[in-house]
Amino acid sequence: MTWSVHLPFVAAAITLLAGISVSTQLGKLDIERRASEERSAVVNELAATRAQLEGIIRSQR
């Protein structure tokens, strides 16, 4: 058989693999973004708690 017979299958396989790769990378980026958002939320909560505690400590001096 000639190369031209296999070309559509090779092109389809390359396209499929590229799609899977892109999808996997986008999934990883989404997971990283969510983790970053959660870290930011926790840092904000801790900052608020710290400010409250500092206020309590200063008011008792």
C-alpha positions in Angstrom: 0.0 0.0 0.0 1.1 3.5 -0.5 1.5 6.3 2.0 -1.5 8.1 0.7 -3.8 5.3 1.9 -2.5 5.6 5.5 -2.4 9.4 5.6 -6.0 10.0 6.7 -5.5 7.6 9.6 -2.2 9.1 10.6 -3.8 12.6 10.5 -6.7 11.5 12.6 -4.4 9.9 15.2 -2.3 13.0 15.4 -5.4 15.2 15.7 -6.8 12.9 18.4 -3.5 12.9 20.4 -3.2 16.7 20.1 -6.8 17.1 21.3 -6.1 14.9 24.3 -2.9 16.7 25.1 -4.6 20.1 25.0 -7.5 18.9 27.1 -5.2 17.5 29.7 -3.2 20.7 29.9 -6.3 22.8 30.2 -7.5 20.6 33.0 -4.2 21.0 34.9 -4.4 24.8 34.5 -7.9 24.8 35.8 -6.9 22.8 38.9 -4.0 25.1 39.5 -6.3 28.2 39.2 -8.8 26.7 41.7 -6.1 25.9 44.2 -4.7 29.4 43.9 -8.2 30.9 44.4 -8.6 28.7 47.5 -5.2 29.8 48.9 -6.1 33.4 48.4 -9.4 33.0 50.2 -7.7 31.3 53.1 -5.0 34.1 53.3 -7.8 36.7 53.3 -9.6 34.9 56.1 -6.4 34.7 58.1 -5.7 38.4 57.6 -9.1 39.3 58.9 -8.7 37.0 61.9 -5.3 38.5 62.6 -6.7 42.0 62.5 -9.5 41.0 64.9 -7.0 39.4 67.3 -4.7 42.4 67.1 -7.6 44.7 67.9 -8.6 42.6 70.9 -5.0 42.5 72.2 -4.6 46.3 71.8 -7.9 47.0 73.5 -6.8 45.1 76.6 -3.5 47.0 77.0 
